[in-house]
Amino acid sequence: MTRTYVSRHPLNDLLPLEPGIRAVDHLDIPRFQAIVSVLAVPGEEADVTAGLAASGDVSIRFAGPGEWLVLSQTETPDGLHRSLSLLLAETAYIVDQSDGRVVFRLSGPNIRRILAKGIATDLHPAMFDIGSSSNVLCGHISVNLARTGENEFELIVMRSFAVALFDDLRRMGREFDLSADFSAQG
């Protein structure tokens, strides 16, 4: 018997299909994001770091010693996997994580105060620069947190924890009237 699976975003039933009124503090969730995990072969960390720096139009998130998450808004998962496999050849293991992870983008002037309710990491600009990323706990959920702009952060979470994280972020942002919807980009 053949089964056809339809991929649904885990937050489909919790968010409106069309973007609504956007508050000053906003949670934006892309429906689809190409994400791969890159794990350096032992002893090849420097070569992988150099290769990732030259990889072009991607966002690189530190995930641990010799391990990174690489995101692309323009590449397909297959295309991103293929290009990194060619670029990093025998120096790294590359695994597609696109269907297994969900990205949350937070922006607004109160985002640090919202995140401080659940994340025990100093997010002051002097301590957590733009481009910095770290694995942290948001409440009880493990996320990869990255600062992507002056008042912008991205959280990457395992798909099975997306609904719980969404509920936590909405609760944390209630005081600031945090709005949320799917990204207009996809």
Backbone as JSON, one array per atom type, in Angstrom:
{
  "sequence": "MTRTYVSRHPLNDLLPLEPGIRAVDHLDIPRFQAIVSVLAVPGEEADVTAGLAASGDVSIRFAGPGEWLVLSQTETPDGLHRSLSLLLAETAYIVDQSDGRVVFRLSGPNIRRILAKGIATDLHPAMFDIGSSSNVLCGHISVNLARTGENEFELIVMRSFAVALFDDLRRMGREFDLSADFSAQG",
  "N": [[0.84, -1.18, 0.0], [0.6, 2.18, -0.85], [1.38, 5.27, 0.57], [0.66, 8.69, 0.65], [2.16, 11.44, 1.95], [1.36, 14.55, 3.29], [3.02, 17.43, 3.82], [2.66, 19.44, 6.57], [2.8, 22.54, 8.17], [3.69, 22.79, 11.58], [2.33, 24.8, 12.96], [0.07, 25.47, 11.57], [-2.66, 25.33, 12.36], [-2.8, 27.21, 14.32], [-2.22, 29.77, 13.54], [-3.31, 32.57, 11.55], [-4.17, 32.25, 8.05], [-3.67, 34.38, 6.35], [-1.6, 37.31, 6.6], [-2.03, 39.42, 9.45], [-2.8, 42.33, 11.4], [0.12, 43.93, 12.19], [1.92, 44.23, 15.1], [4.08, 46.41, 17.04], [6.01, 44.83, 18.27], [6.84, 41.76, 17.06], [6.22, 38.39, 16.02], [7.41, 36.43, 13.59], [6.92, 33.82, 11.37], [8.43, 31.77, 9.16], [7.02, 29.73, 6.61], [8.5, 27.86, 5.36], [11.88, 26.9, 5.39], [15.13, 26.42, 4.3], [17.34, 24.36, 5.9], [20.38, 23.1, 7.06], [22.44, 20.84, 8.88], [25.76, 21.04, 9.81], [28.56, 19.17, 10.45], [31.78, 19.1, 11.45], [34.47, 17.04, 10.35], [36.59, 15.41, 12.65], [39.4, 17.38, 13.47], [39.23, 18.94, 11.22], [37.99, 21.35, 11.61], [38.86, 24.06, 11.22], [39.11, 24.24, 8.42], [36.46, 23.78, 7.67], [35.19, 25.95, 8.89], [36.36, 28.06, 7.4], [35.39, 27.34, 4.85], [32.61, 27.6, 5.23], [32.47, 30.34, 5.69], [32.91, 31.26, 3.15], [30.69, 30.51, 1.79], [28.59, 31.94, 0.63], [25.29, 33.22, 0.09], [24.02, 32.59, 2.74], [22.91, 31.97, 6.12], [24.75, 31.47, 9.01], [24.8, 29.55, 11.88], [26.21, 29.02, 14.98], [26.34, 25.93, 16.59], [27.6, 24.27, 18.32], [30.82, 22.94, 19.37], [32.59, 22.57, 16.45], [30.25, 22.29, 15.01], [27.5, 23.47, 13.1], [24.49, 25.24, 12.19], [23.1, 25.84, 9.08], [21.36, 28.18, 7.24], [19.17, 29.01, 4.56], [17.36, 31.31, 2.64], [16.93, 31.4, 0.0], [17.76, 29.09, -1.33], [16.78, 25.7, -2.15], [16.18, 22.85, 0.01], [17.53, 20.56, -1.04], [19.25, 21.79, -2.88], [20.82, 23.43, -1.2], [22.01, 21.48, 0.42], [23.46, 20.05, -1.53], [25.2, 22.06, -2.57], [26.74, 22.72, -0.29], [27.83, 20.22, 0.25], [29.51, 19.87, -1.93], [31.22, 22.06, -1.58], [32.36, 21.61, 0.95], [33.27, 19.06, 0.81], [35.28, 16.47, 1.79], [35.52, 17.28, 4.39], [33.43, 17.66, 6.15], [30.31, 16.5, 7.59], [27.09, 16.61, 6.28], [23.75, 17.27, 6.89], [20.38, 17.37, 6.0], [18.04, 19.38, 7.59], [15.65, 20.6, 7.22], [12.89, 19.78, 7.28], [12.68, 19.07, 9.88], [13.0, 21.15, 11.65], [11.92, 24.34, 12.96], [11.68, 27.78, 12.33], [11.64, 30.76, 14.2], [11.12, 34.16, 14.03], [11.78, 37.04, 15.75], [11.0, 40.42, 16.3], [11.35, 43.86, 17.21], [11.11, 46.65, 19.55], [10.92, 45.73, 22.19], [11.84, 43.15, 22.35], [14.09, 41.98, 23.62], [13.32, 42.18, 26.3], [11.06, 40.57, 26.27], [12.18, 38.06, 25.57], [13.84, 37.74, 27.78], [12.19, 36.81, 29.74], [12.15, 34.09, 29.46], [14.62, 33.14, 28.76], [17.8, 32.55, 30.0], [20.09, 34.12, 29.34], [22.44, 36.68, 28.75], [21.34, 39.2, 26.83], [22.13, 41.71, 26.14], [23.28, 44.22, 23.9], [26.08, 44.64, 24.02], [27.01, 42.25, 24.93], [25.92, 40.2, 23.4], [26.41, 40.11, 20.31], [25.34, 41.29, 17.02], [24.84, 38.71, 14.77], [25.77, 36.79, 16.47], [25.29, 33.55, 17.93], [23.77, 30.93, 19.86], [23.23, 27.89, 21.65], [20.51, 27.58, 23.72], [18.24, 27.41, 26.54], [14.83, 27.97, 26.29], [12.63, 28.58, 28.49], [11.75, 25.42, 29.1], [12.6, 24.37, 26.75], [14.92, 23.45, 24.31], [16.68, 25.6, 22.21], [18.17, 27.11, 19.29], [19.52, 30.16, 19.42], [19.79, 33.23, 17.75], [21.14, 36.44, 17.13], [20.02, 38.62, 14.83], [19.73, 41.21, 13.99], [19.51, 44.72, 14.99], [17.27, 44.89, 16.81], [16.37, 42.26, 16.54], [15.83, 38.77, 16.55], [16.41, 35.27, 16.0], [14.98, 32.13, 16.56], [15.6, 28.72, 16.49], [14.04, 25.69, 16.48], [13.39, 22.26, 17.31], [11.02, 20.54, 15.35], [8.99, 19.11, 16.72], [8.72, 20.51, 19.07], [7.7, 22.94, 18.4], [5.02, 23.95, 18.69], [4.76, 24.14, 21.48], [6.82, 25.99, 22.04], [5.86, 28.18, 20.6], [3.5, 28.74, 22.05], [4.68, 29.43, 24.52], [6.2, 31.72, 23.77], [4.16, 33.46, 22.94], [2.84, 33.8, 25.37], [4.91, 34.94, 26.88], [5.16, 37.34, 25.5], [2.76, 38.63, 25.84], [2.34, 40.85, 27.54], [3.4, 42.89, 26.0], [1.83, 43.01, 23.8], [2.45, 41.24, 21.68], [2.41, 40.4, 18.31], [1.66, 37.81, 15.89], [2.33, 35.92, 12.97], [2.4, 34.01, 9.87], [5.28, 34.29, 7.8], [5.46, 36.61, 5.12], [7.2, 36.02, 3.14], [7.37, 33.31, 2.71]],
  "CA": [[0.0, 0.0, 0.0], [1.36, 3.42, -0.96], [0.79, 6.4, 1.3], [1.17, 9.99, 0.3], [2.16, 12.31, 3.1], [1.31, 15.98, 2.99], [3.76, 18.15, 4.85], [1.95, 20.58, 7.14], [3.55, 23.27, 9.18], [3.09, 22.46, 12.88], [1.53, 25.91, 13.48], [-1.02, 25.78, 10.63], [-3.95, 25.51, 13.02], [-2.7, 28.24, 15.36], [-1.99, 31.09, 12.95], [-4.17, 32.85, 10.4], [-3.56, 31.99, 6.75], [-3.23, 35.66, 5.8], [-1.03, 38.2, 7.63], [-2.96, 40.35, 10.09], [-2.21, 43.61, 11.83], [1.44, 43.7, 12.78], [2.23, 45.11, 16.23], [5.46, 46.9, 17.07], [6.78, 43.63, 18.58], [6.2, 40.79, 16.17], [6.76, 37.05, 15.84], [7.24, 36.1, 12.18], [7.28, 32.42, 11.21], [8.44, 31.32, 7.76], [6.42, 28.42, 6.39], [9.53, 26.95, 4.87], [13.24, 27.41, 5.47], [16.15, 25.39, 4.07], [18.26, 24.29, 7.04], [21.21, 21.91, 7.13], [23.37, 20.73, 9.98], [27.12, 20.76, 9.34], [29.41, 18.66, 11.52], [33.15, 18.96, 10.95], [35.25, 15.83, 10.62], [37.59, 15.78, 13.66], [40.64, 17.94, 12.95], [38.96, 19.75, 10.02], [37.16, 22.47, 12.01], [39.33, 25.31, 10.6], [38.75, 24.21, 7.0], [35.0, 23.92, 7.58], [34.9, 27.35, 9.22], [36.73, 28.85, 6.22], [34.45, 27.01, 3.78], [31.31, 28.2, 5.53], [32.61, 31.78, 5.51], [32.89, 31.54, 1.71], [29.56, 29.77, 1.21], [27.66, 32.78, -0.1], [24.07, 33.8, 0.63], [23.46, 31.73, 3.78], [23.11, 32.39, 7.51], [25.46, 30.42, 9.72], [24.55, 29.58, 13.32], [27.03, 28.12, 15.8], [25.5, 24.98, 17.33], [28.46, 23.53, 19.22], [32.17, 22.82, 18.81], [32.65, 21.86, 15.18], [28.9, 22.06, 14.49], [26.78, 24.67, 12.72], [23.26, 25.17, 11.41], [23.21, 26.76, 7.95], [20.03, 28.5, 6.74], [19.08, 29.76, 3.31], [16.02, 31.71, 2.23], [16.84, 31.34, -1.46], [18.04, 27.73, -1.8], [15.96, 24.58, -1.72], [16.99, 21.98, 0.88], [18.43, 19.75, -1.87], [20.28, 22.67, -3.44], [21.73, 23.83, -0.12], [22.77, 20.28, 0.79], [24.38, 19.76, -2.64], [26.27, 23.07, -2.66], [27.64, 22.57, 0.86], [28.56, 18.96, 0.1], [30.6, 20.12, -2.89], [32.14, 23.04, -1.0], [33.07, 21.09, 2.12], [33.76, 17.74, 0.38], [35.65, 15.46, 2.77], [35.83, 17.91, 5.68], [32.26, 17.78, 7.03], [29.09, 15.74, 7.34], [26.01, 17.56, 6.07], [22.45, 16.61, 7.03], [19.24, 18.26, 5.82], [17.19, 19.5, 8.78], [14.56, 21.5, 6.86], [11.59, 19.3, 7.73], [12.73, 18.75, 11.3], [13.2, 22.35, 12.46], [11.05, 25.48, 12.69], [12.35, 29.06, 12.62], [10.83, 31.84, 14.75], [11.82, 35.45, 13.94], [11.21, 38.04, 16.65], [11.53, 41.77, 16.08], [10.67, 44.95, 17.9], [11.9, 47.3, 20.59], [10.83, 45.04, 23.48], [12.15, 41.73, 22.16], [15.0, 41.5, 24.67], [12.53, 42.04, 27.53], [10.21, 39.39, 26.09], [13.03, 36.87, 25.65], [14.4, 37.63, 29.13], [11.24, 36.07, 30.58], [12.31, 32.65, 29.33], [16.0, 32.78, 28.4], [18.74, 33.0, 31.01], [21.31, 34.54, 28.65], [22.54, 38.14, 28.66], [21.1, 39.61, 25.44], [22.54, 43.09, 25.95], [24.08, 44.34, 22.67], [27.52, 44.54, 24.28], [27.35, 40.86, 25.26], [25.39, 39.3, 22.37], [26.52, 40.91, 19.1], [24.63, 40.87, 15.81], [25.54, 37.58, 14.17], [26.05, 35.79, 17.5], [24.26, 32.52, 18.15], [24.09, 30.03, 20.96], [22.18, 26.97, 22.07], [20.01, 28.0, 25.03], [16.91, 26.95, 26.9], [13.75, 28.95, 26.38], [11.81, 27.81, 29.41], [12.28, 24.05, 29.16], [12.79, 23.93, 25.37], [16.23, 23.75, 23.74], [16.61, 26.33, 20.94], [19.35, 27.82, 18.83], [19.15, 31.58, 19.43], [20.74, 34.07, 17.01], [20.78, 37.86, 16.99], [20.14, 38.89, 13.39], [19.66, 42.65, 13.74], [19.53, 45.54, 16.19], [16.22, 44.38, 17.69], [15.85, 41.08, 15.84], [16.39, 37.49, 16.96], [15.82, 34.07, 15.44], [15.05, 30.92, 17.36], [15.41, 27.52, 15.7], [13.62, 24.65, 17.41], [12.96, 21.0, 16.71], [9.62, 20.61, 14.92], [8.07, 18.56, 17.73], [8.57, 21.48, 20.16], [7.29, 24.23, 17.83], [3.76, 24.43, 19.27], [5.04, 24.53, 22.87], [7.59, 27.23, 22.01], [4.94, 29.22, 20.15], [2.66, 29.09, 23.2], [5.52, 30.12, 25.49], [6.53, 33.05, 23.26], [2.95, 34.28, 23.0], [2.61, 34.11, 26.78], [5.97, 35.87, 27.29], [4.95, 38.61, 24.82], [1.41, 39.15, 26.07], [2.45, 42.19, 28.14], [3.8, 43.85, 24.97], [0.91, 42.83, 22.68], [3.2, 40.59, 20.6], [1.6, 39.83, 17.23], [2.31, 36.66, 15.26], [1.75, 35.32, 11.76], [3.36, 33.42, 8.96], [6.04, 35.24, 7.01], [4.98, 36.86, 3.77], [8.22, 35.52, 2.22], [7.23, 31.89, 2.43]],
  "C": [[0.89, 1.25, 0.0], [0.62, 4.53, -0.22], [1.46, 7.68, 0.84], [1.05, 10.88, 1.53], [2.17, 13.76, 2.64], [1.99, 16.69, 4.15], [2.95, 19.37, 5.29], [2.86, 21.25, 8.16], [2.9, 23.0, 10.53], [2.2, 23.57, 13.46], [0.36, 26.29, 12.58], [-2.34, 26.08, 11.33], [-3.95, 26.62, 14.06], [-2.53, 29.65, 14.82], [-2.95, 31.31, 11.79], [-3.43, 32.6, 9.09], [-3.0, 33.26, 6.12], [-2.66, 36.53, 6.91], [-2.07, 39.19, 8.15], [-2.27, 41.66, 10.41], [-0.93, 43.29, 12.6], [1.7, 44.72, 13.88], [3.7, 45.52, 16.16], [6.43, 45.76, 17.41], [6.07, 42.48, 17.87], [6.97, 39.47, 16.11], [6.39, 36.62, 14.42], [7.73, 34.67, 11.98], [7.26, 32.05, 9.74], [7.82, 29.93, 7.65], [7.47, 27.39, 6.01], [10.89, 27.63, 4.93], [14.19, 26.24, 5.21], [17.18, 25.47, 5.2], [19.06, 23.0, 6.93], [22.1, 22.0, 8.36], [24.72, 20.34, 9.4], [27.96, 20.35, 10.54], [30.8, 18.39, 10.94], [33.73, 17.61, 11.29], [36.31, 16.24, 11.65], [38.92, 16.23, 13.01], [40.45, 18.86, 11.75], [38.14, 21.0, 10.34], [37.56, 23.78, 11.33], [38.95, 25.35, 9.13], [37.24, 24.38, 6.8], [34.59, 25.36, 7.87], [35.21, 28.26, 8.03], [35.77, 28.59, 5.06], [33.08, 27.63, 4.0], [31.35, 29.72, 5.34], [32.53, 32.17, 4.04], [31.67, 30.95, 1.01], [28.48, 30.63, 0.57], [26.46, 33.24, 0.72], [23.37, 32.86, 1.62], [23.69, 32.39, 5.14], [23.7, 31.22, 8.26], [25.25, 30.61, 11.22], [25.44, 28.57, 14.02], [26.09, 27.23, 16.6], [26.3, 24.17, 18.34], [29.85, 23.43, 18.63], [32.17, 21.96, 17.55], [31.3, 21.58, 14.56], [28.17, 23.39, 14.26], [25.44, 24.31, 12.1], [23.41, 26.22, 10.32], [21.81, 26.92, 7.38], [20.12, 29.26, 5.43], [17.62, 30.07, 3.01], [15.83, 31.58, 0.73], [17.02, 29.94, -2.02], [16.95, 26.76, -1.37], [16.8, 23.72, -0.78], [17.98, 21.13, 0.08], [19.58, 20.59, -2.43], [21.3, 23.1, -2.4], [22.61, 22.65, 0.29], [23.83, 19.99, -0.27], [25.53, 20.76, -2.67], [27.24, 22.97, -1.49], [28.44, 21.28, 0.78], [29.73, 19.12, -0.86], [31.66, 21.03, -2.29], [33.0, 22.43, 0.11], [33.61, 19.67, 1.92], [34.03, 16.78, 1.52], [35.89, 16.02, 4.17], [34.66, 17.97, 6.64], [31.15, 16.82, 6.62], [27.95, 16.75, 7.27], [24.69, 16.81, 6.07], [21.34, 17.65, 6.89], [18.35, 18.21, 7.06], [15.92, 20.29, 8.49], [13.2, 21.05, 7.36], [11.55, 19.06, 9.23], [12.88, 19.94, 12.22], [12.23, 23.44, 12.03], [11.79, 26.73, 13.14], [11.31, 30.06, 13.13], [11.65, 33.12, 14.66], [11.07, 36.46, 14.8], [11.83, 39.39, 16.36], [10.7, 42.78, 16.84], [11.5, 45.49, 19.05], [11.89, 46.58, 21.94], [11.24, 43.58, 23.43], [13.09, 41.2, 23.23], [14.25, 41.28, 25.99], [11.62, 40.83, 27.44], [11.04, 38.13, 26.25], [13.6, 36.66, 27.05], [13.46, 36.88, 30.08], [11.45, 34.57, 30.51], [13.72, 32.19, 29.05], [16.97, 33.39, 29.4], [20.1, 33.32, 30.39], [21.3, 36.06, 28.55], [22.44, 38.55, 27.2], [21.44, 41.08, 25.2], [23.43, 43.17, 24.71], [25.59, 44.23, 22.87], [27.96, 43.1, 24.54], [26.95, 39.87, 24.16], [25.29, 40.1, 21.08], [25.59, 40.42, 17.99], [25.48, 39.8, 15.13], [25.9, 36.49, 15.17], [24.93, 34.77, 17.56], [24.74, 31.58, 19.23], [22.92, 29.08, 21.18], [21.79, 27.34, 23.48], [18.7, 27.28, 25.32], [15.98, 28.14, 26.91], [12.68, 28.26, 27.21], [12.44, 26.43, 29.55], [12.65, 23.51, 27.79], [14.16, 24.38, 24.86], [16.06, 24.41, 22.37], [18.0, 26.83, 20.57], [18.91, 29.26, 18.66], [20.22, 32.36, 18.68], [20.23, 35.51, 17.01], [21.06, 38.23, 15.54], [20.07, 40.37, 13.04], [19.64, 43.39, 15.06], [18.51, 45.06, 17.22], [15.55, 43.17, 17.06], [16.61, 39.83, 16.3], [15.68, 36.37, 16.2], [16.01, 32.93, 16.41], [14.76, 29.74, 16.44], [15.14, 26.39, 16.69], [13.27, 23.38, 16.64], [11.45, 21.09, 16.45], [8.64, 20.15, 16.0], [7.86, 19.5, 18.91], [8.03, 22.82, 19.68], [6.02, 24.78, 18.48], [4.0, 24.9, 20.71], [5.83, 25.84, 22.92], [6.71, 28.4, 21.59], [4.06, 29.68, 21.32], [3.46, 29.87, 24.24], [5.84, 31.55, 25.03], [5.33, 33.98, 23.29], [2.66, 34.71, 24.43], [3.64, 35.14, 27.27], [5.75, 37.26, 26.7], [3.6, 39.25, 25.05], [1.44, 40.57, 26.61], [2.72, 43.26, 27.08], [2.94, 43.73, 23.72], [1.64, 42.26, 21.46], [2.25, 40.0, 19.56], [2.38, 38.68, 16.6], [1.56, 36.27, 14.0], [2.84, 34.69, 10.93], [4.04, 34.51, 8.14], [5.45, 35.39, 5.62], [5.94, 36.29, 2.73], [8.07, 34.04, 1.91], [7.23, 31.01, 3.6]]
}
